[in-house]
Amino acid sequence: MPGRQTCPACQLIIHTMDKHRYLELKVPPLVVFIVFAALMWLVEKAVPLTGFALPAKKMIAGGVAAVGGVLAAAGIGSFLRTRTTLDPREPGKAATLVTGGIYSITRNPMYLSLLFVLAGWAVYLASPATLVCIPFFVAYMNRFQIKPEERALTSLFGSEFEAYCGRVRRWL
């Protein structure tokens, strides 16, 4: 965005991410999710003083994670119905541009589902320090998974995909 200032640390992270194109579409999103969930657990252990008692934390965490489950099921179901690839490492093999159902609300319901499950995990851990990991998960997914997928889908579906991007947001 023109005129928008970015902090120097953010600029360094973005520059470093851009230099490492070899990570694009290489690490399966489920592995990225597991790494970030483990990192959140480590953060909670390393910074235990930030934890707090949260009544009904299991119920709240389960509810947030369940929303993630519903989003994942809806996204996977849409892909299966249209018989297109589910392999996030091979977006160039997409047979169909899926834009209906949950895909009319978010372009990435399966990645959004992982975000919801991580948010539920943060609630379960009851440590605000773990929330620091969530923006880094989003940044990683945007840079190394979603943007390369978008390039592949633009190549495959051209203006149809570009119009879809204009109608539907990447996350929410």
C-alpha angles and dihedrals in degrees: 000000000000116000093014114132121218123199115252093244091052090048090053092050092048092047091049092048091050091053091056102064089146088079092062111120091345104106113059111239091238089059090049088051092051092049092051093045089052090046090053090052090050091049090052090052093045095048103033095154091073092062122105140186111267116188112225091007092152092054093046093045090047091050093051091046090047089058086055090051092052092049091050093048092049092049095046091045091054091051093048092049092053092041096232128143121286093192106110090197092062108049090150088071093063109133096190138024104236110211105148133086114012088358089070088065102038132010091216111038094154092055090042088054090056089050091053092050090050089050089051089050089052090052091049091050088049092209119125089203089071090063088072088074095058099071089048090053089052092046092050093047092047094049104037104027115019102039093049089047090051091052090052093047091048088053092050102038104020116184092007090063093042091053089049090052088053091055103039129045123234095241112000 
